[in-house]
Amino acid sequence: MKKPIYSIIFLILLISGCDKSKEISSHKGEIKQEEKKIESIKKNELTEELKGLTMESIEKEGKMKEVSTGTIHIPPERQQLIGVKIGTVDTRLLEKIIRTVGRIDYDERKVVTVSPKISGWIEELHVDFTGRYVKQGEPLLAIYSPELVSTQEEYLIALRAKKDLMKSPFPEVAASGNSLAESARRRLKLWDISDDQIKALEESGQPRKTLTLYAPYSGFVLEKMAYKGMNVMPGMALFKLADLSVVWLYADIYEYELPFIRLGQQASIQLSYLPGETFKGKVIYIYPSLDPNTRTAKVRFEFPNPHGRLKPEMYANVEIRVHLGRKLVVPEEAIIDTGLRQIVILDKGEGYFEPREVKVGAKVDNYYEVIRGLKIGDRVVTSANFLIDSESKFREAMGGMGHSH
């Protein structure tokens, strides 16, 4: 009796389980169909949205940004962490200042040697020590010369003969007397006898025993080789005089600064023993060769020295100001010089940075002149630019650049 009852209960449970599984599978099918419908609706909506967007509208809305090769993106928090600072490309009046040290020397054009043109003996020595200042026309010494005395006598005789021959009725005879006197006068002039001395000789009718030599310029006696009673010969150097109203200054200029130096350029000097006082001069000569050891060229300056405070062999601090005009400039810190080229990191905005090759010119103070590669208003990185450049090169090498972000 018990077995049939158990069989009936088992059949009932089996039938009810089958019904429930059918209901569950049916419910799962309905869920899948609903998911497919939702996915289809989303795709249709996305398609419709993209149909209404062009590339220009996407860029305007900031949904896509075109970047060039090497450009990287650095979030603001990371910029702050590595210390990124930004500078601006602008225009400035550039004035380059070249500073060096110079040595004062004599103006070679104002150094003269006094020497006689006749032989004789020094009878009077008016300037008797080295370093004395003499004025132009001041007597230096007197020379006794028998040859000079005889020439004066010949001139006086020629003058008397000229008067006698002028009475001759023959023009040729009168002319010969005149030429004889002129010949003797020329000899005196060639011996540096002045017109006043010749006039005094004509008036007195007596030859002078000595010939006085006068200072041809005002200046200081650099050298004195004359002594009283000394025998002198024509061409012998007796005095060396230097006019210090104008002096020269020699300074060494480095070869990379030579392009800024030109003839006639103004310069100023200051002396350590005259603080606060400045002397003005100009460039008068640039030497054609460089010193192979110092890589400098010698430049000669000319300075007026009316009061004689600039003395030869003094050292002076030289300053040359070169006006370059208004130029486009970039901060010095923004330039990365690789030796072969110069690079700046350009701030493109929104955290994007682009390395750019530029060409720069003269460096003045803390700025470089921009020749090519930048325009006014460009923003450049002035701090941490080496880090940004390194990361840009690394990403470019890894092939991760060139994509749109």
Buried (B, 14 or more C-beta within 10 A) or exposed (E): EEEEEEEEEEEEEEEEEEEEEEEEEEEEEEEEEEEEEEEEEEEEEEEEEEEEEEEEEEEEEEEEBEBEEBBBEBEEEEBEEEEBBBBBBBEBEBEBEBEBEBBBBBBEEBBBBBBBBBBBBBBEBBBEEEEBEBEEEEBBBBBBBEBBBEBBEBBBEBBEBBEEBEEEEEEEEBEBBBEBBEEBBEBBEEBBBEEEBBEEBEEEEEBBBBBBBBBBBBBBBBBBBBEEEBEBEEEBEBBBBBBBBBBBBBBBBEEEBBEBBEEEBEBBBBBEEEEEEEBEBEBBEBBEEBEEEEEBBBBBBBBEBEEEBBEBEBEBBBBBEBEBEEBBBBBBBBBBEEEEEBBBBBBBEEBBBBBBEBEBBBBBEEBBBBBEBBEEEBBBBBBBBEBBBEBBBEBBEEEEBEEEE
